Amino acid sequence: MNFIKRFTVIMLVFFISTNLNFAQDDPEFSYRIGGTIQAWTSLGQIDGSDTSSLGWGLRRVRVRAYSNFGTKMKGFVQFELTSPKLLDARIEYLVSDMFTIRAGRFIGAGVRAAGLTSHTVIDITERPLTAQKWGASTIGADFRDYGMDVVGSFGDLKATVTLHNGNGATNVLNRMSGHGVQNGSFAVSGMLTFKPKTVKGLEAGAYYGMGNKEINEYKSYNAYAYYEPGPLRVKAEVIGWTNTFGTIDVSQMGYYLFAGYKVAENIEAVGRFENYDKNTDVDDNEQSIITLGATYSVFSTKWTAGKITAAYAIIGESGTAVDNNAFQLVMQLVF
């Protein structure tokens, strides 16, 4: 109860200090609908299988709805249709030119290559393996959680503090009827992002997060630097986390280095090296991936609207000689 009192006082002081004006006469309402289709063709010897697997599939089929209520409030909803699921349902309130509050189920402070990179602008065909493993071990494989956060913009610096449940599969309501998940604490994630206006294409940042001991207990961090002045793009990120929810603490970490170069107006050559260690306390269990590919964009002025990406991934595992290489061809349409 003492925490609830302190939290209430803090929120009241925040609202009052930012001079909120809740009254807005006759706000204009607008909306639009969008979506994504990603169709895959792939060939590979995945998970050490002796035989090749060739096939076709749909990686993502998504529908999105955006809404604006005047200049102060926005709404966003997104569904995945391949295995029907609600991904996003968030409300944004513009407190001032410096602060925005978000609430619902959304992508908060976290790993840059995970949910903070839209699925429409993934560099090659898949996100770095470490980013995928981080999500699966912490807030969930779709990188989203139920929560509330405050985003502050201070010139070239942006700060995000997210309070959330700790795992996006848990929806806590605390209804007066008494039904639902009992949760005595919360997860917290914080992130700083630096994007200097004087250096075109530069972005750097860091994140630290702690899970919820009753839902999913962990500690995680990252640091990254992106430089995308065009036609050259270079990215680097290190990600680490420790799960403390079970009887044994398990620490994992990894990093990636990416480079892309537009060799023509509609074609970009891309490559990435990544390394993932599933248990930093154990030797010879690391996995490395070298991915080489190219992207052709149908519309040079709107790169993600229609594009085709081909990539070949060379996958190596410490202490083994298993052939896990894979070829992937992805066609994307964003509307």
TACORNOR-V488867 format. One record per run of one state. SS is the DSSP state (A for helix, B for strand, O for the rest). FROM is the first residue (numbers start at 0). TO is the last residue. If there is no record, write none. Layout:
ss:SS from:FROM to:TO
ss:SS from:FROM to:TO
This chain:
ss:O from:0 to:0
ss:A from:1 to:16
ss:O from:17 to:27
ss:B from:28 to:43
ss:O from:44 to:44
ss:A from:45 to:47
ss:O from:48 to:51
ss:B from:52 to:68
ss:O from:69 to:71
ss:B from:72 to:79
ss:O from:80 to:83
ss:B from:84 to:93
ss:O from:94 to:97
ss:B from:98 to:105
ss:O from:106 to:117
ss:A from:118 to:120
ss:O from:121 to:127
ss:A from:128 to:136
ss:O from:137 to:143
ss:B from:144 to:153
ss:O from:154 to:155
ss:B from:156 to:163
ss:O from:164 to:185
ss:B from:186 to:193
ss:O from:194 to:200
ss:B from:201 to:211
ss:O from:212 to:214
ss:B from:215 to:226
ss:O from:227 to:230
ss:B from:231 to:242
ss:O from:243 to:248
ss:B from:249 to:263
ss:O from:264 to:265
ss:B from:266 to:276
ss:O from:277 to:284
ss:B from:285 to:296
ss:O from:297 to:304
ss:B from:305 to:316
ss:O from:317 to:324
ss:B from:325 to:333
ss:O from:334 to:334
